Amino acid sequence: MLKLTNPFLDEVKECQKRDRKLMEKLMLISEGKEVDFGVDENGVMRYRGRVCVPDVPELKKMILEEGHRSGLSIHPGVTKMYQDLK
């Protein structure tokens, strides 16, 4: 699994706190009613081990830009890029 940098995860975590739908999931997690979602050791909410990206347009844009700018991504096609970011 790709390890994200701490500043990036910190930004995601803070934005997750402002996402109403994710906060509803957090309540279900704390009540033991949600098994697919969880919170990792850094306090970042995940769905089946994957980071939950909150509905914050600026954050989504930053993620997409980083995916395109990364030296690991040569942009071999839309489907490949989607799978890499997913």
C-alpha positions, 0 to 999 in steps of 0.5 A, spaced: 500 500 500 502 506 498 504 510 504 502 518 504 506 523 507 504 525 514 502 533 512 498 530 506 494 525 511 494 531 516 490 535 511 485 529 509 484 528 517 482 535 518 478 535 512 474 529 514 472 532 520 468 537 516 465 532 511 458 531 514 457 524 511 464 521 513 462 524 520 455 520 520 459 514 518 464 515 524 458 515 529 456 508 526 463 506 527 463 508 534 457 505 535 459 498 532 454 498 527 459 499 521 464 494 519 467 497 512 469 503 515 474 504 520 479 509 523 487 508 523 492 509 528 493 516 525 486 518 526 484 518 518 478 514 516 478 509 511 474 504 507 476 497 507 483 500 508 483 506 503 483 513 505 476 516 505 477 522 501 472 528 504 468 532 499 472 538 499 474 540 492 480 543 493 483 537 497 480 533 491 484 537 486 490 537 490 490 529 490 489 529 482 495 534 481 499 530 485 497 524 481 499 527 475 505 530 477 508 524 481 514 521 478 511 514 479 505 516 474 507 517 466 499 517 465 499 511 461 491 512 460 485 514 463 483 507 466 490 506 469 490 513 472 484 512 475 486 505 478 492 508 481 489 514 484 483 509 487 
